[in-house]
Amino acid sequence: MSQQLVIGLPKGSLEQATFELFAKAGYVMTLSRRSYYPSVDDPELQPVLLRPQEMPRYVEGGNLDCGLTGYDWILENNADVVEICELEYSKATDNPVRWVLAVHEDSAYQSVQDLEGKRIATEAVNLTRRFLASKGVTAEVEFSWGATEVKCPKLVDAIVELTETGSSLRANRLRVIEVVAESSTRFIANKAAWNDSWKRRKMEHLAMLLQGALLARKKVGLKLNVAVRDADAVIPLLPCLKEPTVSPLRDKDWLAVEVVVDEKVVRDLIPQLKGAGARDIIEYPLNKVIP
C-alpha cells in the first residue's frame, strides 16, 4: 500500500465550500450519510471530518498530518503547527471573518474599558482573555455552548462572537464595539509530518492546487481574433496576468489572442474589444490558475 497523508477537513459551516474547493482543485470527494470519513479519488489522501475548533490540537498532536482550520482556532488552542498557506474562502464570502465584542444596542457600554468587572460569553475563551488583557481590562469570561447572541443582555453583559456579514448580530439587536480578531482559513501541518519529505511534497502540491482553484474563481479566460491592422487598438485594452498570448492564424492578416482576466471586468471589456475590432470573442471558465 502506498503512503497516505491524513488530512482533516472542517465539519460544519465550511464543509460544503471545502468540498467544492477540493473539486475545483481536482479532488472529487463523496461522503456517505452519517460518515465522517469522505472517500476521495486519490489513494494517497485519507480525509477525516472534524470541527475546526479541534483541528489545530489534533494536528499538533500528530493524530492528523495536516488540516484546514481557522486562524482563530490556531490562536485559541495556542497550537504549535506549521502554517502552509492561507486559503481565503468562507461559507458566504471570500472575506476574512471577524471575532467581535458586541453589546445590546440599548446598553450604555461604548468601549471595552466599560466592561471592567462584567461578564462576557464566547466560544473563544482564550482569544477573548488575551484580548482583554491587552486592553488592561479584567472581566469574567465564560464559555458559550451556542446561541451566544441571545444571552446578551439578560444573561451576560457582552459577547465575543464570530461574524461574517453581521446579519445575525443585527437580527438580535447587538452592536459591535470592538474587533477582537480577524480570521481566515489556514492549511496547517504537524511539524513531524512537515519534516517527512514525501508528506511535505504532497502537502505543497495540494496547497498549490487549492490556491490555484481559489485564484481561478475570480477569473475567466478570453479568446479572440483580431486583424493585424487592429492589433494596436485591441491588445492594449487587455488586462492580464502577464502578457497576452498572441499567435498568427493561417490567414496572415489575422491574429489569435488569449488572456486570463478578472471576471468582474469582462462585461465592460467585451464591448470595448468588439468596438476596437476584435472578432470571435469567447469567454470560458477556469478551474485553476497557477501563477
C-alpha positions, 0 to 999 in steps of 0.5 A, spaced: 500 500 500 502 506 498 503 512 503 497 516 505 497 523 508 491 524 513 488 530 512 482 533 516 477 537 513 472 542 517 465 539 519 460 544 519 459 551 516 465 550 511 464 543 509 460 544 503 465 550 500 471 545 502 468 540 498 467 544 492 474 547 493 477 540 493 473 539 486 475 545 483 482 543 485 481 536 482 479 532 488 472 529 487 470 527 494 463 523 496 461 522 503 456 517 505 450 519 510 452 519 517 460 518 515 465 522 517 470 519 513 469 522 505 472 517 500 476 521 495 479 519 488 486 519 490 489 513 494 494 517 497 489 522 501 485 519 507 480 525 509 477 525 516 471 530 518 472 534 524 470 541 527 475 546 526 475 548 533 479 541 534 483 541 528 489 545 530 490 540 537 489 534 533 494 536 528 499 538 533 498 532 536 500 528 530 493 524 530 492 528 523 498 530 518 495 536 516 488 540 516 484 546 514 482 550 520 481 557 522 486 562 524 482 563 530 482 556 532 490 556 531 490 562 536 485 559 541 488 552 542 495 556 542 497 550 537 504 549 535 503 547 527 506 549 521 502 554 517 502 552 509 498 557 506 492 561 507 486 559 503 481 565 503 474 562 502 468 562 507 461 559 507 458 566 504 464 570 502 471 570 500 472 575 506 476 574 512 471 573 518 471 577 524 471 575 532 467 581 535 465 584 542 458 586 541 453 589 546 445 590 546 444 596 542 440 599 548 446 598 553 450 604 555 457 600 554 461 604 548 468 601 549 471 595 552 474 599 558 466 599 560 466 592 561 471 592 567 468 587 572 462 584 567 461 578 564 462 576 557 460 569 553 464 566 547 466 560 544 473 563 544 475 563 551 482 564 550 482 569 544 477 573 548 482 573 555 488 575 551 484 580 548 482 583 554 488 583 557 491 587 552 486 592 553 488 592 561 481 590 562 479 584 567 472 581 566 469 574 567 469 570 561 465 564 560 464 559 555 458 559 550 455 552 548 451 556 542 446 561 541 451 566 544 447 572 541 441 571 545 444 571 552 446 578 551 443 582 555 439 578 560 444 573 561 451 576 560 453 583 559 457 582 552 459 577 547 465 575 543 462 572 537 464 570 530 461 574 524 461 574 517 456 579 514 453 581 521 446 579 519 445 575 525 448 580 530 443 585 527 437 580 527 438 580 535 439 587 536 447 587 538 452 592 536 459 591 535 464 595 539 470 592 538 474 587 533 477 582 537 480 578 531 480 577 524 480 570 521 481 566 515 482 559 513 489 556 514 492 549 511 496 547 517 501 541 518 504 537 524 511 539 524 513 531 524 509 530 518 512 537 515 519 534 516 517 527 512 519 529 505 514 525 501 508 528 506 511 535 505 511 534 497 504 532 497 502 537 502 505 543 497 502 540 491 495 540 494 496 547 497 498 549 490 492 546 487 487 549 492 490 556 491 490 555 484 482 553 484 481 559 489 485 564 484 481 561 478 474 563 481 475 570 480 477 569 473 475 567 466 479 566 460 478 570 453 479 568 446 479 572 440 481 574 433 483 580 431 486 583 424 493 585 424 491 592 422 487 592 429 492 589 433 494 596 436 487 598 438 485 591 441 491 588 445 492 594 449 485 594 452 487 587 455 488 586 462 492 580 464 496 576 468 502 577 464 502 578 457 497 576 452 498 570 448 498 572 441 499 567 435 498 568 427 492 564 424 493 561 417 490 567 414 496 572 415 492 578 416 489 575 422 491 574 429 489 569 435 489 572 442 488 569 449 488 572 456 486 570 463 482 576 466 478 578 472 471 576 471 468 582 474 471 586 468 469 582 462 462 585 461 465 592 460 471 589 456 467 585 451 464 591 448 470 595 448 474 589 444 468 588 439 468 596 438 476 596 437 475 590 432 476 584 435 472 578 432 470 571 435 470 573 442 469 567 447 469 567 454 470 560 458 471 558 465 477 556 469 478 551 474 485 553 476 490 558 475 497 557 477 501 563 477 
